[in-house]
Amino acid sequence: MNEDLARLREVLNKLPFWVVLPFIVSISVLSVLLYIAFLPLAYLYGLLLRPMVWIEWEKRGHDVLVIETESDHSRQWMARLSPLISSRAVHLNWKQRQSWDRWSLPVQLFELFGPHGKPEQFTELSLPAVIVFRQLRRPKTFTFGSRPKDLDVKFESLREELGLS
């Protein structure tokens, strides 16, 4: 096995760059074209998930997805948010994301509409987050993490969106 790998490396090292360049360029162009071709499918998937929320969650009186973490900042904000969303929310805990059922509706909704930091470690800085689902409208995401500004303005906007103002 190591001998085969050594021979392969030897052959690849003897290839001139101009022979490998078209292969690299074609792979790059193909990957960009595939990304462009499949991007509308992600949008369509989001359009299909929203009616599932209305059908499945409306029976139980849920129209809000809450993603929280176990930080002090998150606990403080959850104390303020809980009276607004207590009976109508489905909760996800960011610290338990390794055990989330990847194909469950709440996790899929978070993946499409939730806040995502780059790199993933920064996502926790924008939590807690509240995603409000309304029929025939795009979901609205409100983040109350330690990094976003104007948290009180966002809180009032959330109250208005929930019809509590």
Backbone torsions as a table, in degrees:
resi	resn	phi	psi	omega
1	MET	NA	-47.2	179.3
2	ASN	-65.6	-32.1	178.4
3	GLU	-67.4	-41.3	178.4
4	ASP	-63.1	-41.0	178.6
5	LEU	-65.5	-39.5	178.6
6	ALA	-65.0	-40.0	177.8
7	ARG	-65.8	-41.0	178.7
8	LEU	-61.6	-44.7	177.4
9	ARG	-61.5	-39.5	-179.7
10	GLU	-63.7	-42.8	179.1
11	VAL	-66.1	-44.2	-179.8
12	LEU	-65.4	-34.7	178.2
13	ASN	-68.5	-25.9	179.8
14	LYS	-83.2	-17.0	179.4
15	LEU	-70.0	132.9	176.1
16	PRO	-71.5	155.0	-176.7
17	PHE	-62.0	-36.1	-177.8
18	TRP	-66.0	-18.6	176.0
19	VAL	-80.5	-35.9	-177.3
20	VAL	-81.6	-29.3	-176.2
21	LEU	-56.1	-48.6	179.0
22	PRO	-59.9	-35.5	177.6
23	PHE	-63.8	-45.5	179.9
24	ILE	-64.0	-44.2	179.9
25	VAL	-64.5	-43.5	-178.7
26	SER	-65.9	-38.6	176.7
27	ILE	-64.0	-41.4	179.8
28	SER	-64.1	-46.6	-179.6
29	VAL	-64.4	-41.6	179.3
30	LEU	-62.9	-40.6	179.9
31	SER	-66.8	-38.3	177.3
32	VAL	-66.1	-42.4	178.7
33	LEU	-64.2	-39.6	176.8
34	LEU	-64.9	-39.8	177.6
35	TYR	-61.1	-46.1	-179.9
36	ILE	-65.3	-37.7	-178.6
37	ALA	-69.1	-37.0	-175.4
38	PHE	-93.0	-9.2	178.8
39	LEU	-59.9	-42.8	176.7
40	PRO	-62.1	-26.8	178.2
41	LEU	-67.0	-35.4	176.4
42	ALA	-65.0	-40.8	177.2
43	TYR	-63.8	-43.4	178.4
44	LEU	-63.2	-38.8	178.0
45	TYR	-61.2	-41.6	176.2
46	GLY	-62.7	-39.1	177.4
47	LEU	-65.2	-32.4	179.4
48	LEU	-79.2	-28.8	179.9
49	LEU	-72.1	-35.2	-176.6
50	ARG	-60.2	-45.1	175.7
51	PRO	-63.4	-28.9	176.7
52	MET	-63.7	-36.2	176.9
53	VAL	-64.0	-47.0	-178.1
54	TRP	-62.5	-39.2	-177.4
55	ILE	-75.7	-52.8	-174.8
56	GLU	-73.6	-47.4	-173.3
57	TRP	-79.6	-30.0	-177.3
58	GLU	-62.2	-32.2	177.9
59	LYS	-60.1	-36.5	-176.9
60	ARG	-95.2	-1.0	179.1
61	GLY	80.9	21.7	179.5
62	HIS	-101.7	137.5	173.4
63	ASP	-145.8	13.8	-176.1
64	VAL	-134.7	137.2	172.8
65	LEU	-113.3	128.1	-179.3
66	VAL	-115.9	129.2	174.6
67	ILE	-115.6	119.2	-177.3
68	GLU	-126.7	169.3	177.0
69	THR	-132.6	179.6	-174.4
70	GLU	-101.1	27.1	178.5
71	SER	-85.9	162.6	177.7
72	ASP	-62.9	-41.5	179.4
73	HIS	-60.0	-43.1	-179.8
74	SER	-65.4	-41.4	179.6
75	ARG	-63.0	-39.9	178.8
76	GLN	-62.2	-45.1	-179.0
77	TRP	-71.4	-35.4	178.2
78	MET	-64.6	-31.6	176.1
79	ALA	-63.5	-35.8	177.6
80	ARG	-77.7	-35.0	-175.2
81	LEU	-81.1	-31.1	-174.7
82	SER	-54.9	-43.4	179.0
83	PRO	-61.5	-27.9	-178.9
84	LEU	-78.3	-34.7	-168.3
85	ILE	-121.8	6.1	-168.5
86	SER	-51.2	-51.6	-173.9
87	SER	-87.6	-11.8	-173.6
88	ARG	-111.5	11.0	-173.6
89	ALA	-110.9	147.4	167.8
90	VAL	-107.7	131.8	-172.9
91	HIS	-107.6	142.5	169.1
92	LEU	-126.7	137.9	177.0
93	ASN	-104.5	120.1	-176.4
94	TRP	-60.4	-35.6	-179.1
95	LYS	-66.9	-22.4	-179.3
96	GLN	-100.1	18.3	-174.3
97	ARG	-63.3	-23.4	177.8
98	GLN	-66.3	-25.9	-178.8
99	SER	-101.0	4.0	178.0
100	TRP	-63.9	143.3	171.4
101	ASP	-76.9	109.5	-171.9
102	ARG	-57.1	-29.1	-175.6
103	TRP	-99.2	5.9	177.4
104	SER	-72.4	154.1	-177.2
105	LEU	-59.9	-47.0	179.7
106	PRO	-59.6	-39.8	-179.7
107	VAL	-68.3	-41.5	177.6
108	GLN	-62.6	-39.9	178.1
109	LEU	-65.4	-41.0	176.9
110	PHE	-62.6	-42.4	-179.3
111	GLU	-61.7	-35.4	-178.5
112	LEU	-86.0	-41.9	-169.8
113	PHE	-114.2	-9.0	-175.7
114	GLY	-80.5	169.7	177.7
115	PRO	-74.9	137.1	179.4
116	HIS	-131.5	120.3	177.1
117	GLY	-89.0	153.4	175.7
118	LYS	-120.1	115.0	-4.7
119	PRO	-69.9	173.7	-173.2
120	GLU	-56.5	-27.9	-179.2
121	GLN	-61.4	-24.6	-178.9
122	PHE	-78.4	-13.3	179.0
123	THR	-58.9	-38.9	-178.0
124	GLU	-61.0	-26.9	-179.6
125	LEU	-72.6	-14.0	178.4
126	SER	-104.9	9.2	180.0
127	LEU	-100.4	148.5	10.4
128	PRO	-76.4	157.0	178.0
129	ALA	-132.7	146.9	179.1
130	VAL	-125.4	127.5	177.0
131	ILE	-114.9	121.0	-177.3
132	VAL	-103.4	128.2	-179.8
133	PHE	-108.2	125.7	176.8
134	ARG	-123.7	143.8	179.4
135	GLN	-61.9	137.0	176.0
136	LEU	61.5	19.9	175.1
137	ARG	-133.8	156.7	177.6
138	ARG	-70.9	141.1	178.0
139	PRO	-62.4	145.4	177.9
140	LYS	-109.5	132.8	-178.8
141	THR	-108.7	130.1	177.5
142	PHE	-119.8	121.9	179.7
143	THR	-108.8	137.9	-177.6
144	PHE	-126.0	31.8	-178.9
145	GLY	-73.6	-177.7	-176.8
146	SER	-76.1	-18.3	-177.5
147	ARG	-90.2	-39.3	-178.0
148	PRO	-62.3	151.8	179.2
149	LYS	-100.5	168.9	176.7
150	ASP	56.6	49.0	-178.0
151	LEU	-66.1	-35.2	179.3
152	ASP	-68.4	-34.8	176.5
153	VAL	-66.0	-42.0	177.2
154	LYS	-63.5	-38.2	179.2
155	PHE	-61.9	-44.2	178.1
156	GLU	-65.9	-37.9	177.0
157	SER	-63.5	-38.4	177.5
158	LEU	-65.0	-42.1	177.9
159	ARG	-59.5	-42.1	179.3
160	GLU	-65.1	-43.1	-179.4
161	GLU	-63.1	-35.8	179.2
162	LEU	-81.0	-5.2	179.6
163	GLY	75.8	31.3	-177.0
164	LEU	-109.9	4.2	-176.9
165	SER	-86.9	NA	NA
